[in-house]
Amino acid sequence: MLDESAGRRTPTSSLSALSDAALARELARLAGARLLELRRALAHLPPRELKDRGDADAQSLLASGLTAARPDDAVLSEEAADDRLRLDADRVWIVDPLDGTREYSENRSDWAVHVALWQRGDLVTGAVALPGLDTVLTSDPAPAVPPRSASAPLRMAVSRSRPPAIATGVAEALGAELVEMGSAGFKVAAVVRGEADLYVHGGGQYEWDSAAPVAVARAAGLHASRLDGSPLRYNQPDPFLPDLVVCRPGVADEVLGVISDLQ
């Protein structure tokens, strides 16, 4: 869904009244708006300092918002110490305050904010803010994936700087066009938005890199799994989740078959 009100503020006290889906959406939107404001105000900073400030400010906003709205829930974040109490919790928010710090510091649009909720074994909601596009994608309401022309070549979202070998191998086997872009969340969002047909990653990620994008992708009817086709599992003792496939369901069997042949 498109969020037309990126500059609007939501009082912290009112967050607790929101549903989980609306809370994820609002917190992702607020963090994205804050990051845009910060980048405009601190454009003079060296990239490394801007990345650090962005991470810290977005983490602070998300942490305070979740504490205010859902004080009994656990949180797993890239930018905070891992509280192992989450392993016994029924509800765990999995967040990445700034996915794509390099793109953010380079004044690009291909970065994201991730907010997802895991509950009793699986992801139940997620929101991916794309502040550079003034867009927030959510699992509820789920986005509609634009149709694909059957005669067009497949398009694969890949890193613009370091695509993993498995991705380039799959692209070559499928005759897919490579579409270079930044953060993991932005790549999954590209499949959701119909700008790519698949995203294959094997270079190492963590739960916060994919939780919210996967929640949105699954709600939109896309295929999402590990490279071997097994389920993506979250809130694990080790949050390292190294590989990922997100694609249109109509090409999932072909994509997984090619991956199997290459491994």
C-alpha positions in Angstrom: 0.0 0.0 0.0 1.1 3.5 -0.6 1.5 5.8 2.4 0.8 9.3 1.3 1.5 10.9 4.7 5.1 10.4 5.3 5.4 13.6 7.3 2.5 13.0 9.7 3.3 12.3 13.3 1.7 9.7 15.5 1.8 10.4 19.3 3.5 7.5 21.1 0.6 7.2 23.5 -1.8 6.3 20.6 0.4 3.5 19.2 -1.0 0.9 21.7 -4.5 1.3 20.2 -3.3 0.1 16.8 -3.6 -3.5 15.6 -0.3 -5.4 15.2 -0.4 -4.8 11.4 -1.2 -1.1 11.7 1.5 -0.8 14.4 4.1 -2.4 12.1 3.1 -0.1 9.3 3.2 3.0 11.4 6.5 2.3 13.1 8.1 1.5 9.8 6.7 4.7 8.3 7.8 6.9 11.2 11.3 5.5 11.2 11.6 6.0 7.5 10.4 9.6 7.8 12.9 10.2 10.6 15.7 8.8 8.5 14.8 11.1 5.6 14.8 14.1 7.9 18.1 13.1 9.4 19.7 12.7 6.0 18.6 16.1 4.9 19.8 17.7 8.1 23.2 15.9 8.3 24.1 15.8 4.6 27.5 17.3 5.5 28.5 14.3 7.5 30.9 11.7 6.2 29.1 8.5 5.0 30.2 6.4 7.9 28.9 8.9 10.5 25.6 9.3 8.6 25.1 5.5 8.6 25.8 5.3 12.3 23.4 8.2 13.1 20.7 6.7 10.9 21.0 3.3 12.5 21.0 4.7 16.0 18.1 7.1 15.5 15.9 4.6 13.7 16.6 2.0 16.4 15.7 4.4 19.2 12.4 5.3 17.5 11.4 1.7 16.9 12.5 0.6 20.4 10.6 3.3 22.1 7.5 2.7 20.0 7.4 -1.0 20.7 8.0 -0.5 24.4 5.2 2.0 24.5 2.7 -0.1 22.4 3.6 -3.7 23.3 5.6 -3.6 26.5 5.2 -7.4 27.1 6.6 -8.4 23.7 10.3 -9.3 23.0 12.3 -7.7 20.3 15.1 -8.9 18.0 16.9 -6.1 16.3 20.1 -5.8 14.2 21.0 -2.7 16.3 20.4 -4.0 19.8 21.9 -6.7 22.1 20.2 -10.0 21.6 17.9 -10.6 24.6 17.7 -14.4 24.9 14.4 -14.2 26.7 12.9 -13.9 23.3 13.4 -17.7 22.8 10.7 -18.3 25.5 8.4 -15.5 24.3 5.1 -16.0 22.5 5.6 -12.8 20.5 8.8 -11.3 19.1 9.2 -8.2 16.9 12.0 -8.7 14.4 13.3 -5.3 13.1 16.0 -3.8 10.9 16.0 -0.1 11.6 18.0 0.7 8.4 18.4 -2.0 5.8 20.9 -0.6 3.3 23.1 1.8 5.1 25.4 2.3 2.1 22.5 3.3 -0.2 21.1 5.5 2.6 24.5 7.3 2.9 24.8 7.7 -0.8 21.4 9.6 -1.1 19.9 6.7 -3.0 16.3 5.4 -2.7 17.0 1.6 -2.6 17.0 1.1 1.2 14.3 0.1 3.7 13.0 -0.1 7.2 11.7 -3.6 8.4 9.2 -4.3 11.1 7.9 -7.8 11.5 6.1 -9.8 14.2 6.7 -13.5 14.9 4.1 -15.3 17.0 4.2 -18.8 18.3 6.3 -20.3 15.5 5.8 -18.1 12.5 5.7 -14.6 11.0 2.2 -13.1 11.4 2.6 -9.6 10.1 5.2 -7.3 8.5 5.8 -3.9 7.1 8.6 -2.7 4.8 9.0 1.1 4.4 10.6 2.3 1.3 11.1 6.0 2.3 12.9 7.0 -0.8 9.7 6.0 -2.8 7.3 7.3 -0.2 5.8 3.8 0.1 5.1 1.3 2.8 4.3 -2.3 1.8 2.4 -4.3 4.4 1.1 -7.8 4.9 -2.3 -6.5 5.9 -3.6 -5.3 3.6 -1.5 -7.3 1.3 -0.2 -5.7 -1.9 -1.3 -7.0 -5.3 1.6 -8.2 -7.4 1.3 -6.8 -11.0 0.9 -9.5 -13.7 3.9 -10.6 -15.7 4.0 -11.0 -19.5 4.6 -14.6 -20.3 6.8 -13.7 -23.3 9.1 -11.4 -21.3 12.4 -12.7 -19.9 12.6 -13.2 -16.1 14.1 -10.3 -14.2 16.3 -11.1 -11.1 17.0 -8.5 -8.4 20.7 -8.6 -7.5 23.1 -6.6 -5.5 24.6 -3.8 -7.5 28.0 -4.4 -5.9 28.5 -8.0 -4.9 25.9 -10.5 -6.3 26.5 -14.0 -4.8 27.7 -16.7 -7.2 24.5 -18.7 -6.8 22.4 -15.7 -8.0 24.5 -15.2 -11.1 24.5 -18.9 -11.8 20.7 -19.0 -11.5 20.3 -16.0 -13.7 22.5 -17.5 -16.4 20.6 -20.8 -16.3 17.2 -19.1 -16.6 18.3 -16.5 -19.1 17.2 -13.9 -16.6 18.0 -10.2 -16.8 19.9 -8.8 -13.8 18.3 -5.8 -12.2 20.8 -4.2 -9.8 19.6 -2.6 -6.6 20.6 -2.1 -3.0 19.2 -3.5 0.2 17.7 -7.0 0.7 14.4 -5.5 1.7 14.3 -3.4 -1.4 15.0 -6.4 -3.6 12.2 -8.4 -2.1 10.0 -5.3 -2.5 10.9 -5.2 -6.1 9.4 -8.7 -6.6 6.3 -7.6 -4.7 6.0 -4.5 -6.8 6.5 -6.3 -10.1 9.8 -4.7 -10.9 11.6 -8.1 -10.6 10.4 -11.7 -10.8 12.8 -13.3 -8.4 15.5 -12.7 -5.8 18.0 -15.4 -4.9 20.5 -14.8 -2.1 23.2 -17.1 -0.8 25.8 -14.8 0.6 24.7 -14.7 4.3 21.9 -12.8 6.0 20.3 -12.6 9.4 16.6 -12.9 10.5 16.1 -9.1 10.5 17.2 -8.9 6.9 14.3 -10.9 5.6 11.6 -11.3 8.3 9.4 -8.3 7.3 10.0 -8.6 3.5 9.1 -12.3 3.7 5.9 -11.6 5.7 4.9 -9.1 3.0 5.9 -11.3 0.1 4.0 -14.3 1.5 0.9 -12.3 2.1 1.1 -11.1 -1.5 1.1 -14.8 -2.7 4.8 -15.0 -3.6 7.0 -18.0 -2.9 9.6 -17.6 -0.1 12.0 -20.3 1.2 15.5 -21.3 1.8 17.6 -22.2 -1.3 16.8 -25.9 -0.8 13.0 -25.1 -0.7 12.8 -25.6 3.1 10.8 -23.1 5.2 12.4 -19.9 6.5 12.4 -20.2 10.3 12.5 -17.2 12.6 13.3 -16.5 16.3 15.9 -19.2 16.3 18.7 -19.3 18.9 21.2 -18.3 16.2 19.6 -15.5 14.1 21.9 -16.2 11.2 19.7 -17.1 8.2 22.1 -17.3 5.3 20.0 -17.8 2.2 16.7 -16.9 0.7 14.5 -17.3 -2.4 11.6 -15.0 -3.2 9.9 -15.4 -6.5 6.6 -15.5 -8.3 4.9 -18.8 -7.5 4.6 -19.8 -11.2 8.4 -20.0 -11.5 9.2 -21.4 -8.1 9.7 -25.0 -9.2 11.9 -24.0 -12.0 14.0 -21.7 -9.9 14.4 -24.3 -7.1 15.3 -26.9 -9.7 18.0 -24.8 -11.1 19.4 -24.0 -7.7 19.5 -27.7 -6.9 21.4 -28.5 -10.1 23.9 -25.8 -9.3 24.7 -26.9 -5.7 
